[in-house]
């Protein structure tokens, strides 16, 4: 059974059993600052398990794309060398959020494995937590698994927790017996060894406890289920192969790469490793870039860069020439783009990114090999036999060399590598990375409202229709989130109402401000937040009287601020469409901030926009504004929205129904924000800046409406002021500035020429100052020169005239700075070297320097020492 069929059967099987099929979340978890990458199926459901979020379903199933590149889960150096190590993989999972528990989880698992996949029941073994008698009895009752095939293991193997505190519980794993030929010997067995005979294929986690800080566990009110089965492993079992790399998930890429390189798979261990590394890394590369990870020197981008460089190096070892990874990554898209649509949508952009990175690394690789050869040559001179770990780490960190590359090259020279020191350097780097990692940066407001979220408190949003409404106060909270009965005058806290016209910060749009008034008090709304899709909370300061739970109050949004924000939000959609029109479909939103004063829009694009591209984008947006196009908002099912072609924004979670904002003929996006009724109300649009904010991420800041007019007026005033200073009209300014630049350049050139002529004239006279010391002709003198450059030009003029001898020129310039240039003709190098002499000479002027035997230079800060410096040189020559 092909992997695509296994994935599809899995999802459909659980859909038939009441589960909602949920799309895979991105590899970059948006709202979990603790994770670098999504590494398990449960990540996107974390807040559901914690009770901080509610959705339209209580059963779900997914095929989640995952990446593991560090820690206990993965050792990158093993990827490609073993049958099971991978960076990218797919995790099949089914989840219950307080609905079914152990019995149904076991029933579903056994049914899929034995009925859908037709696995041999006699080859399936079970592990359970040592004290989980209930699970053991259920496996016997539901699946008929005999006692001798059920193994009880400890916490390390069969107990799961989300962290030091919070939801946790025992787990049960299903293992498949691959046969004695795969085993490690007579003592092979579950819990006894780590060989692949009894291969773990599915893990069922029974979340039934809440763990406190002191380690005590209490029963959860609504136990849940979290399961995970690696698609790569179950495909290997279903296809009867011993290695994941022999499944159809990898073979297509491996055979394609082998053809490119002119080699054969299973020809040699070295070739197999290279092909498997490239296949694995190509999958990771193909999936990371659509999820807006681009090569860089830190964080997620650094991981991608390492993967590209590692795969590229293995390709070179096989003899592949030029860039090739973009081809193997494209092959991944051919194979997997049917299920993961985002791959095909970003194919061209992915190719551009990978090609650029490969070409850049090709140059870096040559430099790295050159550095390694130099280091090895130095070590051979010193008769050393070990390459220092620090050197190996520098090559790894700077040039992306895995340690095995250094090891291979060193072995060819009869040397080893200090791997202990290398490991120490690696650990130090990991600690630095851990300290520097800031997470997603997204503030998690949900924890403040944990109590309300657990009780499914809902606050209806009425702000699409009006900016003022009357409602009842349902809850009052302290700033920290403690529920209270009243808020007195002068106090700050949170107000939650049964309904509100205030928009809570979400989707990049800032929260509303305004006022709340009741019969007993008044409050200023400083901010509005949205802890969940159905809950809105107002951050307030009470200015008069007090508020109590149950009060009826009038909620009034700051209308001018809201309207300015709406202008910016609607124009953000126009900007997104214009960028894709000018740059290409790869220019996708990577983040935004929409407030009353400005809009900020981040998007994926490798290089900065030219002036012409910026002008095109600005013109398209302004034309859409001038056309005064009606803006519509429609709530529909997510299926209907997708079929209409609406664009879902990266990383956002959507329910069964979504809000779609459409500017007919221009843009149609999923968006729950508040928008204008007509594009014409935006008034005007002007780009105020464009810059890079991360590798492959550009940022545009812009203004609309009154803010755009104010920005243009400011620029007009600046132009008028410059025109007055230069006595030129705005139209004449560019030519006037260009003429002034030419004048300055010409004057600088003329000044340098005069300085050189002056020094050269002095040079002709200096030849008369040559004296002979101990049989050596010496010219040692102070001259006037504005910098070292002019001194060296003078030295170049003097050296041909001095057939044999020593020249020392010293000059004072820029206050107390002293420059020294010293030359020794080649015939005197046995006795005198410029680099040695200048150290003593420069010491007299409070400085130091060095250089080659024929020419050296130095600097100092004590002009009073110049006579002593010249005397010192003569003393050294005199011996």
Secondary structure, DSSP 8 states (H G I E B T S, - for coil): --HHHHHHHHHHHHHHTT-EE-----SS-TT-TT-SS--STTGGGHHHHTTS---S-SEEEEEEEEE--SGGG--GGGTTTSSS--SEEEEEEEEESSS--HHHHHHHHHHIIIIIS---GGGEEEEEETT-HHHHHHIIIII---GGGEEEE-HHHHEEESSSSEEEEEEEEEEEE--GGGS-STT--TTT--SSSEEEEEEEEEEEEEE-TTS-EEEEEEEEEEEEEEHHHHHHHHTT-SSGGGSHHHHHHHHHHHHHHT--TTS-HHHHHHHHHHHHHHHHHHHHHHTT----SSHHHHHHHHHHHHHHHHHHHTT--S--HHHHHHHHHHHHTTT-HHHHHTHHHHHHHHHHHHHHHHHHHHHHHHHHHHHHHHHHHTT--EE-HHHHHHHHHHH---HHHHHHHHHHTT-EE-HHHHHHHHHHHHHHHHHH--TT-----GGGGHHHHHTT---EE-TTT-SEEEEEEEEEE-TT--EESEE-TT-EEEEEESEES---BBTTB----EEEEETTEEEEEEEEEEEETTEEEEEEEEEEE-EETT-EEEEEE-HHHHHHHHHHHHHHHHHHHHHHHHH-TT--EEEEEE-SS-EEEEEE-SS---HHHHHHHHHHHHHHHHTT-BEEEEEEEHHHHHHHT-B--TT----SEEEEEEETTTEEEE--S---SBGGGG--EEEEEEEEEETTEEEEEEEEHHHHHHHHHHHHHHHHHHHHHHT--TTTHHHHHHHHHHHHHHHHHHHHHHHHHHHHHHHHHHGGG-EEETTEEEEEEE---SSHHHHHHHHHHHHTT-SSSEEEEEEEETTTEEEEEEEE-GGGTTT--HHHHHHHHHHTTT-EEEE-SSEEEEEES-GGGHHHHHHHHHHHHH-
